């Protein structure tokens, strides 16, 4: 079973500051779909180096959403892309889908 995105890190970071928490969630809601779209476009165009950059950016979101195991998978996938390999692509995209669904529901 895949680990589930959560707001534990955001909750710890914001403490009792609800305004800060909402700001963090707002940033996630705005940036995550854009970054996923950029990544997908680069993959479709087989531009693996640029896709690796996108994965690198997305890793921060993976981390913020408390997905520790997924972070390591993303790290490996980023290296794979730098070596023109799409190994782990399906796993990474499953993580993206779960993150996107979770963030939309926040």
C-alpha positions as CSV (number, residue, x, y, z in Angstrom):
1,X,0.0,0.0,0.0
2,X,1.2,3.5,-0.9
3,X,1.8,6.0,1.8
4,X,-0.8,8.8,2.0
5,X,-0.1,12.5,1.7
6,X,-0.8,14.4,5.0
7,X,-0.5,17.8,6.5
8,X,1.6,16.8,9.5
9,X,4.7,18.7,8.4
10,X,2.6,21.8,7.6
11,X,0.8,21.5,11.0
12,X,4.2,21.3,12.8
13,X,5.6,24.2,10.8
14,X,2.6,26.5,11.3
15,X,1.9,25.5,15.0
16,X,-1.1,27.6,16.1
17,X,-0.7,30.1,13.2
18,X,-3.8,29.2,11.0
19,X,-3.0,32.1,8.6
20,X,0.4,30.7,7.9
21,X,-1.1,27.2,7.4
22,X,-3.7,28.5,4.9
23,X,-0.9,30.4,3.1
24,X,1.2,27.2,2.7
25,X,-1.9,25.2,1.5
26,X,-2.7,28.0,-1.0
27,X,0.9,27.8,-2.4
28,X,0.5,24.1,-2.7
29,X,-2.8,24.4,-4.5
30,X,-1.4,26.9,-6.9
31,X,2.1,25.5,-7.6
32,X,1.5,21.7,-7.6
33,X,-0.8,21.5,-10.6
34,X,1.5,23.8,-12.6
35,X,4.6,21.8,-11.7
36,X,2.9,18.5,-12.5
37,X,1.8,19.9,-15.9
38,X,5.3,21.1,-16.7
39,X,6.7,17.7,-15.8
40,X,4.2,15.8,-17.9
41,X,4.9,18.0,-20.9
42,X,8.7,17.4,-20.6
43,X,8.1,13.7,-20.3
44,X,5.9,13.6,-23.4
45,X,8.6,15.5,-25.3
46,X,11.2,13.1,-24.0
47,X,13.1,16.0,-22.5
48,X,14.5,14.0,-19.7
49,X,17.0,16.5,-18.3
50,X,14.3,19.2,-17.9
51,X,11.9,16.5,-16.5
52,X,14.6,15.7,-13.9
53,X,14.6,19.4,-12.9
54,X,10.8,19.3,-12.5
55,X,11.1,16.1,-10.4
56,X,13.7,17.9,-8.3
57,X,11.2,20.8,-7.7
58,X,8.3,18.3,-7.0
59,X,10.5,16.5,-4.4
60,X,10.0,19.5,-2.1
61,X,6.2,19.1,-2.4
62,X,6.6,15.4,-1.7
63,X,8.5,16.2,1.4
64,X,6.1,18.9,2.6
65,X,3.2,16.4,2.2
66,X,4.9,14.0,4.5
67,X,5.8,11.3,2.0
68,X,9.1,10.1,3.2
69,X,9.4,6.8,1.2
70,X,8.1,8.6,-1.9
71,X,10.8,11.2,-1.5
72,X,13.5,8.6,-1.9
73,X,11.7,7.1,-4.9
74,X,11.5,10.6,-6.5
75,X,15.2,11.1,-5.8
76,X,16.0,7.8,-7.6
77,X,13.7,8.7,-10.5
78,X,15.3,12.1,-10.9
79,X,18.7,10.3,-11.3
80,X,17.2,7.8,-13.7
81,X,15.9,10.7,-15.9
82,X,19.4,12.3,-15.9
83,X,20.6,9.0,-17.3
84,X,17.8,9.0,-20.0
85,X,15.9,6.2,-18.1
86,X,12.2,6.4,-17.3
87,X,12.4,3.6,-14.8
88,X,10.1,4.3,-11.8
89,X,8.0,6.7,-14.0
90,X,4.7,4.9,-13.2
91,X,5.5,4.8,-9.5
92,X,6.4,8.5,-9.5
93,X,3.3,9.5,-11.4
94,X,1.1,7.5,-9.0
95,X,2.6,9.6,-6.2
96,X,1.8,12.8,-8.1
97,X,-1.8,11.7,-8.7
98,X,-2.2,11.0,-4.9
99,X,-0.7,14.4,-4.0
100,X,-2.8,16.3,-6.5
101,X,-6.0,14.6,-5.3
102,X,-5.1,15.3,-1.7
103,X,-4.2,19.0,-2.2
104,X,-7.3,19.6,-4.2
105,X,-9.4,18.4,-1.3
106,X,-7.6,20.6,1.3
